[in-house]
Amino acid sequence: MRLLERMRKEWFMIGIVLAIAGAKLEPSIGMNGGPLKPEITVSYIAVATIFFNSGLSLNTEELTSALVHIKLHLFIQIFTLAFFPAAVWLFLQLLSITPINEWLLKGLQTVGCMPPPVSSAVILTKAVGGNEAAAIFNSAFGSFLGIVVTPLLLLLFLGSSSSVPFTSIFSQLFMTVVVPLIIGQIVRRYIKDWLERKQPPFGAVSSSVLLMIIYTTFCDTFSNPSIDLDKFSLLLVLFIICSIQLSFMLLTFVYSTRNNSGFTPADTVAVMFCSTHKSLTLGIPMLKIVFAGHEYLSLISVPLLIYHPVQILLGSVLVPTIKSWMVSRQKGVKLMRPTV
């Protein structure tokens, strides 16, 4: 079993490389409006598949217990939609004296204002073996909360706003997150015995969907004409994004592993991914609405286009390390329990 798991991870990493290479060679296939129609296949079908798969594989008892874990949910949402954008704003005050393009810096601020994604954090948490129920809850709840909070944050930090079609975004979230999850839970109730007996490859399904998301995301990145910026600015933005992600992952790790934090190792995994990931699926439409007609919209969008694939790649690379830590910590907890 361990050999098969290792082989699956190796093939997944190879798949990531091939997906990026394929996107670089011919981005027009997977870009928005291209033959793959990612605005439908990814935004709706892929995301719905992920949450149906999660609903099918998740025990109802685990999801119920996740709903009452108020402290965990409060920390993730406050970190994502309050601390994250405020910290980025303070950091950008220092960067404003550098020669980095000011609209790229504004784009970094928009990244901080974005809600959590509805897919990557759940998949990575599941891949590690963390608290998947908490990841699902916070991804879904954070996305709904972001519909209202994100435009307000953009107004607060950037001073630009426009009417957001709450009904259409809410409908998309409801149809791609809530409905598939509920359907998965209903189907699980009727075929629970079969699922426990056959143990379908839920992990492989999620990994395949993630590869599709990676491919189409990089297609969008490589096909965007704004990527034709000078290499120095792009490399700086890439370095800043990687630094922000690693710093915030480390910060959430340190906080959630304190002795009096009340979080389990599985909770820490969900905290690290859900608190630091940002949604491209919700982010780009919001930017197009809030900055409708803005001449620098393409430049403002670049950091988010970079942030999304970086968070997936960085998370995928860290999965084995985080999983090893979680398993060793869980074994340590079991050994420390007194025997009766």
C-alpha positions as CSV (number, residue, x, y, z in Angstrom):
1,M,0.0,0.0,0.0
2,R,2.8,2.4,0.9
3,L,4.6,1.6,-2.4
4,L,1.4,2.3,-4.3
5,E,1.0,5.6,-2.4
6,R,4.5,6.6,-3.1
7,M,4.1,5.8,-6.8
8,R,0.9,7.8,-7.0
9,K,2.6,10.8,-5.5
10,E,5.5,10.5,-7.9
11,W,3.2,10.3,-10.9
12,F,1.3,13.3,-9.6
13,M,4.5,15.4,-9.4
14,I,5.3,14.2,-12.9
15,G,1.8,15.2,-13.9
16,I,2.3,18.7,-12.5
17,V,5.4,19.1,-14.6
18,L,3.7,17.9,-17.8
19,A,0.7,20.1,-17.1
20,I,2.8,23.2,-16.8
21,A,4.9,22.2,-19.9
22,G,1.8,21.6,-21.9
23,A,0.3,24.9,-20.9
24,K,3.5,26.7,-21.8
25,L,3.6,25.0,-25.3
26,E,0.0,25.7,-26.2
27,P,-1.8,27.9,-23.7
28,S,-4.7,28.6,-26.1
29,I,-6.2,25.1,-25.5
30,G,-6.8,25.6,-21.7
31,M,-7.3,29.3,-21.5
32,N,-10.6,30.9,-20.9
33,G,-12.6,30.7,-24.1
34,G,-10.3,27.9,-25.4
35,P,-11.4,24.4,-26.6
36,L,-11.4,23.0,-23.0
37,K,-13.8,25.8,-21.9
38,P,-12.3,26.1,-18.3
39,E,-14.8,28.8,-17.5
40,I,-17.3,25.8,-17.5
41,T,-15.3,22.7,-17.1
42,V,-13.1,24.1,-14.2
43,S,-15.3,26.7,-12.6
44,Y,-18.3,24.5,-12.5
45,I,-17.7,20.8,-13.4
46,A,-14.2,20.4,-11.8
47,V,-15.1,22.3,-8.6
48,A,-18.5,20.4,-8.3
49,T,-16.6,17.1,-8.8
50,I,-14.2,17.9,-6.0
51,F,-17.0,18.6,-3.6
52,F,-19.2,15.7,-4.7
53,N,-16.1,13.5,-4.2
54,S,-15.6,15.0,-0.8
55,G,-19.2,14.6,0.2
56,L,-19.1,11.0,-1.0
57,S,-16.0,10.1,1.0
58,L,-16.6,12.2,4.1
59,N,-18.3,10.7,7.1
60,T,-21.3,12.8,8.2
61,E,-20.1,12.6,11.8
62,E,-16.8,14.2,10.8
63,L,-18.6,17.1,9.0
64,T,-21.0,17.6,12.0
65,S,-18.0,17.7,14.4
66,A,-16.3,20.3,12.1
67,L,-19.3,22.6,12.2
68,V,-19.1,23.0,16.0
69,H,-15.3,23.6,16.0
70,I,-15.9,27.4,16.3
71,K,-12.5,28.4,17.4
72,L,-10.8,26.8,14.4
73,H,-13.3,28.4,12.0
74,L,-12.9,31.9,13.6
75,F,-9.1,31.7,13.4
76,I,-9.1,30.7,9.7
77,Q,-11.7,33.4,8.6
78,I,-10.1,36.2,10.7
79,F,-6.6,35.3,9.4
80,T,-7.8,35.1,5.8
81,L,-10.0,38.1,5.6
82,A,-8.6,40.5,8.2
83,F,-5.0,39.7,9.2
84,F,-3.8,38.7,5.7
85,P,-4.9,41.9,3.8
86,A,-3.8,44.2,6.7
87,A,-0.4,42.6,6.9
88,V,0.1,42.8,3.1
89,W,-0.9,46.5,3.2
90,L,1.8,47.2,5.8
91,F,4.3,45.3,3.8
92,L,3.4,47.2,0.6
93,Q,4.1,50.5,2.4
94,L,7.7,49.4,2.5
95,L,7.7,48.2,-1.1
96,S,6.2,51.5,-2.4
97,I,9.7,53.0,-2.3
98,T,11.1,50.4,-4.6
99,P,11.0,50.5,-8.5
100,I,8.4,47.8,-8.7
101,N,5.4,48.8,-10.9
102,E,2.8,50.4,-8.6
103,W,0.0,48.5,-10.3
104,L,1.6,45.2,-9.6
105,L,1.8,46.3,-6.0
106,K,-1.9,47.1,-6.1
107,G,-2.4,43.7,-7.5
108,L,-0.6,42.2,-4.5
109,Q,-3.0,44.0,-2.3
110,T,-6.0,42.5,-4.2
111,V,-4.5,39.1,-3.5
112,G,-4.6,39.8,0.2
113,C,-8.3,40.8,0.0
114,M,-9.4,37.6,-1.8
115,P,-11.4,34.8,-0.1
116,P,-10.1,31.2,0.2
117,P,-10.5,28.9,-2.8
118,V,-13.1,26.2,-3.0
119,S,-10.8,23.5,-4.2
120,S,-7.0,23.5,-3.7
121,A,-7.0,23.8,0.1
122,V,-9.5,20.9,0.4
123,I,-7.5,18.7,-2.0
124,L,-4.1,19.4,-0.3
125,T,-5.6,18.9,3.2
126,K,-7.1,15.6,2.0
127,A,-3.7,14.6,0.4
128,V,-1.9,15.1,3.8
129,G,-4.7,13.4,5.7
130,G,-5.6,16.5,7.7
131,N,-9.0,17.7,8.9
132,E,-10.8,17.5,5.6
133,A,-14.2,18.4,7.1
134,A,-12.8,21.6,8.5
135,A,-11.2,22.5,5.2
136,I,-14.5,21.9,3.3
137,F,-16.5,24.0,5.8
138,N,-14.0,26.9,5.8
139,S,-13.6,26.8,2.0
140,A,-17.3,27.0,1.5
141,F,-18.1,29.4,4.3
142,G,-15.1,31.6,3.4
143,S,-16.2,31.8,-0.2
144,F,-19.7,32.9,0.7
145,L,-18.3,35.4,3.2
146,G,-15.9,36.7,0.6
147,I,-18.7,37.7,-1.7
148,V,-19.5,40.5,0.7
149,V,-16.2,41.1,2.5
150,T,-13.8,41.1,-0.5
151,P,-15.4,44.1,-2.4
152,L,-15.5,46.0,0.9
153,L,-11.8,45.2,1.5
154,L,-10.9,46.3,-2.1
155,L,-12.8,49.6,-1.4
156,L,-11.0,50.1,1.9
157,F,-7.5,49.4,0.6
158,L,-7.6,50.5,-3.0
159,G,-10.6,52.9,-3.1
160,S,-12.2,51.4,-6.1
161,S,-15.6,49.8,-6.1
162,S,-18.5,48.8,-8.3
163,S,-21.7,46.8,-7.9
164,V,-21.1,43.1,-7.5
165,P,-23.7,40.7,-8.8
166,F,-24.2,39.0,-5.5
167,T,-27.0,36.8,-6.8
168,S,-25.0,35.3,-9.7
169,I,-21.8,34.6,-7.6
170,F,-23.9,33.2,-4.8
171,S,-25.7,31.0,-7.2
172,Q,-22.5,29.7,-8.7
173,L,-21.1,28.9,-5.2
174,F,-24.3,27.2,-4.2
175,M,-24.4,25.1,-7.3
176,T,-20.7,24.1,-7.3
177,V,-20.0,23.8,-3.6
178,V,-23.1,23.2,-1.5
179,V,-25.3,21.2,-3.8
180,P,-22.6,18.6,-4.9
181,L,-21.5,18.2,-1.2
182,I,-25.1,17.5,-0.2
183,I,-25.7,15.1,-3.1
184,G,-22.4,13.3,-2.2
185,Q,-23.6,12.9,1.4
186,I,-27.0,11.6,0.3
187,V,-25.5,9.1,-2.2
188,R,-23.0,8.0,0.5
189,R,-25.9,7.2,2.9
190,Y,-27.3,4.7,0.3
191,I,-24.0,3.1,-0.8
192,K,-22.0,3.4,2.5
193,D,-21.4,-0.4,2.8
194,W,-20.2,-0.6,-0.8
195,L,-17.9,2.3,-0.4
196,E,-16.3,0.8,2.7
197,R,-16.0,-2.6,1.0
198,K,-14.6,-1.4,-2.3
199,Q,-12.7,1.8,-1.1
200,P,-12.8,3.7,-4.4
201,P,-9.8,5.8,-5.3
202,F,-11.1,9.2,-4.0
203,G,-7.5,10.5,-3.7
204,A,-6.7,9.7,-7.3
205,V,-9.9,11.4,-8.5
206,S,-9.1,14.6,-6.6
207,S,-5.5,14.5,-7.9
208,S,-6.7,14.2,-11.5
209,V,-9.0,17.2,-11.1
210,L,-6.2,19.2,-9.5
211,L,-4.0,18.5,-12.5
212,M,-6.7,19.9,-14.7
213,I,-7.0,23.0,-12.6
214,I,-3.2,23.5,-12.6
215,Y,-3.1,23.1,-16.4
216,T,-5.9,25.6,-17.1
217,T,-4.5,28.0,-14.6
218,F,-1.1,28.1,-16.2
219,C,-2.7,28.3,-19.6
220,D,-4.4,31.5,-18.4
221,T,-1.2,32.8,-17.0
222,F,0.9,32.1,-20.1
223,S,-1.8,33.5,-22.5
224,N,-2.3,36.7,-20.6
225,P,-0.5,39.5,-22.5
226,S,0.3,41.3,-19.3
227,I,2.9,38.6,-18.6
228,D,5.0,40.4,-21.1
229,L,6.3,42.6,-18.4
230,D,10.0,43.0,-17.8
231,K,11.5,39.9,-16.2
232,F,12.9,41.8,-13.2
233,S,9.4,42.9,-12.1
234,L,7.9,39.5,-12.6
235,L,10.7,37.7,-10.7
236,L,10.4,40.2,-7.8
237,V,6.6,39.6,-7.7
238,L,7.2,35.9,-7.8
239,F,9.7,36.1,-5.0
240,I,7.4,38.3,-2.9
241,I,4.5,35.9,-3.4
242,C,6.6,32.8,-2.4
243,S,7.9,34.7,0.6
244,I,4.4,35.8,1.7
245,Q,3.0,32.2,1.4
246,L,5.9,30.6,3.2
247,S,5.9,33.2,5.9
248,F,2.2,32.9,6.5
249,M,2.2,29.1,6.4
250,L,5.0,29.2,9.0
251,L,3.1,31.7,11.1
252,T,-0.1,29.7,11.1
253,F,1.9,26.5,11.9
254,V,3.6,28.1,14.9
255,Y,0.3,29.5,16.2
256,S,-1.7,26.4,15.8
257,T,0.9,24.1,17.4
258,R,1.2,26.0,20.6
259,N,0.5,23.9,23.7
260,N,-2.6,25.8,24.6
261,S,-3.9,26.3,21.0
262,G,-6.5,23.6,21.3
263,F,-5.8,22.4,17.7
264,T,-4.9,18.8,16.7
265,P,-2.2,18.1,14.2
266,A,-5.0,17.4,11.6
267,D,-6.5,20.8,12.4
268,T,-3.1,22.5,11.9
269,V,-2.9,21.1,8.3
270,A,-6.3,22.6,7.5
271,V,-5.3,25.9,9.1
272,M,-2.1,26.1,7.1
273,F,-3.8,25.6,3.7
274,C,-7.1,27.3,4.3
275,S,-5.6,30.4,5.9
276,T,-3.0,31.1,3.2
277,H,-4.7,30.1,-0.1
278,K,-6.6,32.6,-2.2
279,S,-9.3,32.0,-4.8
280,L,-8.6,32.7,-8.5
281,T,-12.1,31.4,-9.5
282,L,-13.8,34.1,-7.4
283,G,-11.0,36.6,-7.6
284,I,-10.7,37.3,-11.3
285,P,-14.5,37.8,-11.8
286,M,-14.5,40.2,-8.8
287,L,-11.6,42.2,-10.1
288,K,-13.2,42.4,-13.5
289,I,-16.3,43.8,-11.9
290,V,-14.8,46.1,-9.2
291,F,-12.2,47.5,-11.7
292,A,-14.4,47.4,-14.8
293,G,-13.0,49.6,-17.5
294,H,-9.8,50.3,-15.6
295,E,-6.9,50.7,-18.0
296,Y,-4.5,48.8,-15.6
297,L,-6.8,45.9,-14.9
298,S,-4.5,43.4,-16.6
299,L,-1.6,44.5,-14.5
300,I,-3.6,44.4,-11.3
301,S,-4.6,40.8,-12.2
302,V,-1.1,39.5,-12.7
303,P,-0.2,38.8,-9.0
304,L,-3.4,36.8,-8.5
305,L,-2.7,34.8,-11.7
306,I,0.8,34.0,-10.3
307,Y,-0.4,33.4,-6.7
308,H,-2.8,30.7,-7.6
309,P,-0.5,28.3,-9.4
310,V,2.3,29.0,-6.8
311,Q,0.0,28.1,-3.9
312,I,-0.9,24.8,-5.6
313,L,2.7,24.0,-6.5
314,L,4.1,25.0,-3.1
315,G,1.4,23.1,-1.3
316,S,2.0,20.0,-3.5
317,V,5.7,20.1,-2.8
318,L,5.2,20.4,1.0
319,V,2.5,17.6,1.2
320,P,5.0,14.8,2.0
321,T,6.9,16.9,4.6
322,I,3.7,18.1,6.3
323,K,2.2,14.5,6.2
324,S,5.3,13.1,7.9
325,W,5.2,15.7,10.6
326,M,1.4,15.1,11.2
327,V,1.9,11.3,11.4
328,S,4.8,11.6,13.8
329,R,3.0,14.1,16.0
330,Q,-0.2,11.9,16.1
331,K,2.0,8.8,17.1
332,G,3.6,10.9,19.8
333,V,0.1,11.9,21.2
334,K,-1.0,8.3,21.3
335,L,2.2,7.2,23.1
336,M,1.7,10.0,25.7
337,R,-1.8,8.8,26.5
338,P,-1.9,6.9,29.9
339,T,-2.9,3.2,29.6
340,V,-5.7,2.0,31.8
